Amino acid sequence: MDTTTILLVIHIVIVLATVLRIMLRPHREPTARIAWIAVISTLPILGIVIYIFFGEVNTGSKHIARMQEVLDEMPPIAPPVADEADNYKPKLPRNYEHLYKLGKSISGFDPVGGNSAELIAVSDTMIDRLVADIDAAKATVHLLFYIWLPDKNGCKVVEALKRAAKRGVECRAMADNIGSSTIIQSVHWQAMRDSGVRLAVMLPIGNLLLKIVSARIDLRNHRKIVIIDGNITYCGSQNCADAEFLPKAKFAPWVDVVLRLEGPVSRQNQHLFVSDWMTATNEDITHLLRQPTPAPSPGFTAQVIGTGPTDRHMAMSQMFVALITSARKELIITTPYFVPNEPIQSALQAAGYRGVETKIVFPEKNDSKVVQGASRSYYHELLEAGIHIYEYNQGLLHAKTLTIDGEFMMIGSANLDRRSFDLNYENNLLISDKKTVADIVQLQRQYISNSNRVSQDDVDSWPLATRLWNNTVAVLGPIL
């Protein structure tokens, strides 16, 4: 047997072994298996290399072991003292009780009452409000951002944390290693540390070559969490950065929405923060969860949902499907990134066919041409089902909201794409409160008023090259 034949046999064995591994991996949709096999068949050598680096959901054995150890140590959230607990009891609308049950199955948090919310739909306003809360903090300030930039708004938060730490407030701040690399490597990071702010880097890369071998480097902590004094929290789509977002300025402004909440639901975000913090550091701060929850005022019911690649498979996708199928009259969704799996695409079409007035708002210009192409490949089927599609033309609409019948909503960090379903750590919030939902619906309608409606004729008029591109990248959707 000559050398060429030996090499060919070795190559065939490697390809077959890789295909076999793809077929035997748990928690993988058939479409994803087919997509990976197609990639490897088309690009036998490069495809295998790509699969080794990006084909499997693996945050690294050390990270997984540490996170499991932390979760095993986590105590339940302490409730308010007995004589102050009436407002803590949730009011569960019968039509949406099943959604809270699903939420609890994901993160273990019960829906809690006694919450209030303030809608913040302007990025600079959100940062100013956050800085004011940090300046007023008495005990603790906890921040976690996927993207934290050393720009005007990012530095405002840096200075506020330094001031708080100097006056004795316990300040802890985390940032994702990739999303926030510029500030982590800047003088501002060390300046915060020197001022007494405790810092942590989520999912650190370290030695790139060793990391690539041991884990998948594009699995990221996409959460945006703020908790102040255990009773104030922020939840929404905004990162710690200017709306102009200088790394991708040609798509600016980034258009975000955030809720500033007060009440017991803050402790659930605190729980997510504590688990992430303890996974990233050796500091045990579980005592923060044992402190009695401040006495809540009358308010609405809410529940935090945290998901990630080390949590239950497809939990966020299941939540989206449950929300979509719960709509009876109206469903409005805003999302910057839309690469649905089959259950979500089918649920959306079914909503349109059963007469639910369904509206989805995307950005007209997306910072990812691949994702935008994949998104638009689904337009024809959505429009055919009677769904209204809008493309926002006043910047990159980054808000991630979903409202049902003007009564129920979800807001947070998760997009309607496979990264949020399978690869990223996300935090979202369920709320049943007509006033808060009405505020979000009004904002969604403002987005629609600043959008171009996409018609079936528009889609049909796309050039052949455009349709070919959209459908080609959509085929790769399961592995994006």
Sequence and secondary structure as in RCSB ss.txt:
>XXXX:A:sequence
MDTTTILLVIHIVIVLATVLRIMLRPHREPTARIAWIAVISTLPILGIVIYIFFGEVNTGSKHIARMQEVLDEMP
PIAPPVADEADNYKPKLPRNYEHLYKLGKSISGFDPVGGNSAELIAVSDTMIDRLVADIDAAKATVHLLFYIWLP
DKNGCKVVEALKRAAKRGVECRAMADNIGSSTIIQSVHWQAMRDSGVRLAVMLPIGNLLLKIVSARIDLRNHRKI
VIIDGNITYCGSQNCADAEFLPKAKFAPWVDVVLRLEGPVSRQNQHLFVSDWMTATNEDITHLLRQPTPAPSPGF
TAQVIGTGPTDRHMAMSQMFVALITSARKELIITTPYFVPNEPIQSALQAAGYRGVETKIVFPEKNDSKVVQGAS
RSYYHELLEAGIHIYEYNQGLLHAKTLTIDGEFMMIGSANLDRRSFDLNYENNLLISDKKTVADIVQLQRQYISN
SNRVSQDDVDSWPLATRLWNNTVAVLGPIL
>XXXX:A:secstr
  HHHHHHHHHHHHHHHHHHHHHH SS  HHHHHHHHHHHHHSHHHHHHHHHHHSS    HHHHHHHHHHHHH  
      GGG GGGS    GGGHHHHHHHHHHH    EEEEEEEEE SHHHHHHHHHHHHHH SSEEEEEES B S
SHHHHHHHHHHHHHHHTT EEEEEEETTTTHHHHTSHHHHHHHHTT EEEEES   SHHHHHHHS TT  B  EE
EEETTTEEEEES  BS TT GGGGGG  EE  EEEEESTHHHHHHHHHHHHHHHHSS   THHHHS      S E
EEEEEEE TTSSTTHHHHHHHHHHHH SSEEEEE S EE  HHHHHHHHHHHHTT EEEEEEESS S HHHHHHH
HTTHHHHHHTT EEEEE SSEE   EEEETTTEEEEES  EEHIIIIISBEEEEEEE HHHHHHHHHHHHHHHHT
EEEE HHHHHTS HHHHHHHHHHHHTGGG 
